[in-house]
Amino acid sequence: MTIKDWFNKRKELQIAHRELEEAQIDDSIGKLWVKCYNCNANLIKKDVEDNMYVCPQCNYHFRINSEKRIEQLFDKNTFKEMFDDVLPADPLEFVDTESYKTRLENAKEKTKLNEAVKCGSGEIDGIPVVAAIMDFEYMGGSMGSVVGEKITLAMEYALKKRLPMIAVTASGGARMQESALSLMQMAKTSCAVARLNEAGILYITILTEPTFGGVTASFATLGDVIIAEQGARIGFAGRRVIEQTIKQNLPSDFQTAEYLMKYGQIDILSSRKELKATVFKI
């Protein structure tokens, strides 16, 4: 190795070392700071967490997972998960860019969840309830056979125990990898809601960011009282699909919780901080 080669090699190592240090700093900053998608403000992560994952500057509601939702909505250590032994399968052996089985494994590894919904019983300011809380982080909160089955089982448990039922939705809709089996969950969950209604059991739905597709078209909008979290996007088809179909531009606030409240499609528009108190009052 010549002296020139040695200096070039040394320079390459110095650059690599500096890039590694910068990456570590960026990673550290990512753990300490978050950026608001609405106002682009750089926020201290701890401040956002303490504010229930709501931007302290513009009041934008960050999307949260089922674990955080349970912490915020239920009295501490009262939520007991049920039906976690109902697990997904691949009855159609579906394959697109990768197999459905692989997608399920990846989703479980990423979220540490068995499916896109957690069902269980708990207390809200001392009042016992049964709940189904969807999680968008697991395959976009899509509703497959297991999601529909667990929600139905939770409703049947609420009916048996004569307890109020709460569904917290966050979903892109039906799970395409299960085809018609997924679509049938719309009918199954709707029938379970009908049984609650016939028995006079209170059923509350809380629509959060985002709630779309077959979930919106079934149990999400069948509540005795429909609550939507501030800023949540709610609809059946996506905005772009609708605009292309009707050949018109839609209002900027179309499909937001505020828009639905304006036209009477929900009963209550609630901020996250007021959500537990709102449910308790109902």
Secondary structure, DSSP 4 states (H G I P E B T S, - for coil): --HHHHHHHHHHHHHHHHHHHHHHHHHHHHHHEEE-TTT--EEEHHHHHHTTSB-TTT--B----HHHHHHHHS-TT--EEE-TT-----TT--BSSSBHHHHHHHHHHHH--SSSEEEEEEEETTEEEEEEEE-TTTGGG-B-HHHHHHHHHHHHHHHHHT--EEEEEEE--B-GGGHHHHHHHHHHHHHHHHHHHHTT--EEEEEEEEE-HHHHTTGGG--SEEEEETT-BB-SS-HHHHHHHHTSPPPTTTTBHHHHHHTTS-SEEE-HHHHHHHHHH-
